[in-house]
Amino acid sequence: MRDGMAVEAEPPSQVLDNPQQEATRSFLARILGRSLVAAQA
């Protein structure tokens, strides 16, 4: 969620393993305490 809107619409496992949005990567990095690098398409 960002500004009240969902930023990812994939299954939870995909969002956690390979988030597509910078907002999701940033959130997960803060919560999980790890760096996330998304594959560039």
Secondary structure, DSSP 4 states (H G I P E B T S, - for coil): -BTTB-S--S-HHHHHHS--SHHHHHHHHHHHTS---PPP-
